[in-house]
Amino acid sequence: MQSPRLIVVTGLPATGKSTLANELARWLHAPLLGKDMIKEPLLDVLGAGDLAHSRLLSMASFAILFAVARELLTCSPRVILEGNFRPGEHERPLLQALPPGSEPAEAILQVLCRVGESERSARLQRRATDPGRHAGHRDAAREAAADSGGLLELPGRRIELDCSGGARPAQALAESLLADVNLRTV
C-alpha cells in the first residue's frame, strides 16, 4: 500500500483535532495546515461579526486551506490538514488538492477524532473562558453542534480515534504509520 499523501484530521470542535494533528506533524515531519491557523488572522483583520460573518470566514479559511494544500503537495511528500471538515461539502476540494495522477484511495488517510459528549462539552466551556482563544470562534455556542462531524465520503483509509487521552493517540498513530515501509521511504 502506498503511503498517504494527504492526512485529513477531522471531527467536531473540541474533540482533539489540533492536538492530534500537531503531534502527527511533529512525529512525521510533515507540514500542517489547520483551518483555525487561517481563520484567526482573518478574525483579527475583519472582526468577529455575527454568526453569518463567522461562517463566511470559515468558508474563506477552508478555501485558502485547500489552495495552500494543493501547492504544498507539489513539493512535499505528505501534508496534514486539520479542521472540522463538513461531510457533503469538503470532499471535492480535498480530492482536487491531490497532485494529478494520484490514486485517491491510496493517497488519503482520514482520521476522525472523537471524545465523549460530556468531555467535549467541558472542553468547549474551558475554551469559552480561555483568554488566549479568539472570541470569534464562538465556542460557547458550539455545544449544540453535535449533529455534524462524521467521516467524509473520501476514498482511502479511515481511522476513528478516541482522543480523550491528549497526545497519546497521536504518538500511537504516528508510530503505526511510521512502521509502514512505504511511509518511511517517501
Buried (B, 14 or more C-beta within 10 A) or exposed (E): EEBBBBBBBBBBBBBBBBBBBBBBBBBBEBBBBBBBBBBBEBBEEEEBEEEEBBEBBBEBBBEBBBEBBBEBBEEBBBBBBBBBBBBEEBBEBBBEBBEEEBEBEBBBBBBBBBBEEEBBBEBBBEBBEEEEBBEBBBBEEBBEBEEBBBBBEBBBBBBEBEBBBEBEBBBEBBEEBEEBEEBEEB
